[in-house]
Structure formats: structure tokens, C-alpha cells
Amino acid sequence: MRALVVVGLLAVVALVFVVAAMVRDTQAKGGLAGSCPEGWPLADIRLRAQKDVKINVLNGSDEAGRAGDVADDFRNRKFQVKKVGNAPKGVDGVAVLRYGPKGVGSAHLLRAYFLDNADTDYDANRKDDTVDVVLGNGFQQLATTTEVNQSLGDLGAPEAPTGSCPMPVDK
């Protein structure tokens, strides 16, 4: 009986500590736009579904027609392909994802399609929500659905880029 009283008392004390820690938590709103320095852009960090992601597919490789083939592959996966063409300059790596504050969550999803082997190029001044996918000489193919899901798990949640703040989420 005495052990039961001690265990009950410990549970009550633990509960008091948890409640006190939650009430005094100073980090509760640390990542929200309300604490954002003036002039910093608000980044949309919501992870998008493929059907909500707008992309331009550009060929930065030496292989002619690559952008068209990959654009078709993205369309088959329900992405909104806006433009297909050639990049102004070549890319040696797998790919480069170019985006602005409104495209952060979309770019995060696209990183998974390249198994996090694409370079990212964030432009805080970009105003649209479209992501430019620039294919490079190292590109072979997009990841399978299973690989994308595993890669998303490895990547974790999207984060606001340096020099930006997460956009408030409507509840």
C-alpha cells in the first residue's frame, strides 16, 4: 500500500512539472512569422501534393530532348508542368532546383524525387510558387514512389531557408 502511495505521489509531481514546463515554454512561437525580423520573406513550408506543385523542366545536360521526356514523367506523376525547354547554362550534377519563398514546400517534395541529390538554389526575391527543375548531366531517372516515400522520411519536414521565416499556417 505504501509503494502505491509513493508511485501516485511521483505521478502527481511529474504531472506538475510537465504542466509548468508547457506553460513557461518560451519556444512555443519561436518559428512563427510573428517573431520574424522585418523585411524577411515568409516561406511556405507546407509539404505539397504532386497535383499542387508547379514546375518548369529545363535541360541543362548534353542530351537533347531530356527535358521533354522528364516533363512527361512528371506529368504522369500528376505534377503541373508549366514550361519545358533548355537551361541557359549547363549543369554537371544531377539537377538544380530553383525556387523562391512560395516554393519551399514544393522544392522539398521535389528533392525526394532526386533522392536528395539535386542542388537547391533559393532566391528570396522570387515571387512565384513555381520550381525550376534544371536537369544535369548526372541525371539518370526520377525515383520510384517507394524511393520517394523513403527519401521524404529521411528529409524530414520542410524548413524555412536561412533569411526567411515560416509562413503562418491557417488552422
Backbone hydrogen bonds, N-H to C=O, Kabsch-Sander energy under -0.5 kcal/mol:
donor,donor_aa,acceptor,acceptor_aa,energy
5,V,1,M,-1.7
6,V,2,R,-2.0
7,V,3,A,-2.5
8,G,4,L,-2.2
9,L,5,V,-2.5
10,L,6,V,-2.5
11,A,7,V,-2.1
12,V,8,G,-2.0
13,V,9,L,-2.3
14,A,10,L,-2.5
15,L,11,A,-2.2
16,V,12,V,-2.2
17,F,13,V,-2.2
18,V,14,A,-2.3
19,V,15,L,-2.5
20,A,16,V,-2.5
21,A,17,F,-2.4
22,M,18,V,-2.2
23,V,19,V,-2.3
24,R,20,A,-2.2
25,D,22,M,-0.6
30,G,27,Q,-1.6
32,L,29,K,-1.2
35,S,32,L,-1.8
36,C,33,A,-2.1
40,W,37,P,-1.8
43,A,41,P,-0.6
43,A,165,C,-3.6
44,D,101,P,-2.6
45,I,43,A,-1.1
52,D,49,A,-1.9
53,V,50,Q,-1.9
54,K,52,D,-0.5
55,I,80,Q,-2.7
56,N,131,V,-2.1
57,V,83,K,-2.8
58,L,56,N,-0.6
58,L,133,V,-3.1
59,N,85,G,-2.6
60,G,58,L,-0.7
60,G,135,L,-2.1
64,A,62,D,-0.7
66,R,63,E,-1.3
69,D,65,G,-1.6
70,V,66,R,-2.4
71,A,67,A,-2.6
72,D,68,G,-2.0
73,D,69,D,-1.7
74,F,70,V,-2.6
75,R,71,A,-2.6
76,N,72,D,-2.4
77,R,73,D,-0.8
77,R,74,F,-0.6
78,K,75,R,-2.1
79,F,74,F,-2.3
80,Q,53,V,-2.7
81,V,79,F,-1.0
82,K,55,I,-3.3
82,K,80,Q,-0.7
83,K,55,I,-0.7
85,G,57,V,-1.9
87,A,59,N,-2.5
91,V,60,G,-3.1
94,V,117,N,-0.5
96,V,134,V,-2.1
97,L,119,D,-3.0
98,R,96,V,-0.6
98,R,132,D,-2.5
99,Y,121,D,-1.8
103,G,100,G,-1.8
104,V,101,P,-0.9
105,G,44,D,-2.1
107,A,103,G,-2.9
108,H,104,V,-2.0
109,L,105,G,-1.7
110,L,106,S,-2.3
111,R,107,A,-2.1
112,A,108,H,-1.0
112,A,109,L,-0.8
113,Y,109,L,-0.9
113,Y,110,L,-0.5
114,F,110,L,-0.8
114,F,111,R,-0.9
115,L,112,A,-1.5
116,D,111,R,-3.2
117,N,114,F,-1.9
119,D,95,A,-2.8
121,D,97,L,-3.1
123,D,99,Y,-2.8
124,A,122,Y,-0.5
126,R,123,D,-1.8
131,V,54,K,-2.4
132,D,98,R,-2.8
133,V,56,N,-3.6
133,V,131,V,-0.6
134,V,96,V,-3.0
134,V,132,D,-0.7
135,L,58,L,-3.0
135,L,133,V,-0.7
136,G,94,V,-2.7
137,N,91,V,-2.5
138,G,93,G,-2.3
139,F,93,G,-0.5
139,F,136,G,-1.5
143,A,113,Y,-2.1
148,V,144,T,-2.7
149,N,145,T,-2.4
150,Q,146,T,-2.3
151,S,147,E,-2.7
152,L,148,V,-2.7
153,G,149,N,-1.8
154,D,150,Q,-1.9
155,L,151,S,-2.5
156,G,152,L,-1.8
164,S,161,P,-1.6
165,C,41,P,-2.3
167,M,43,A,-3.1
170,D,168,P,-0.5
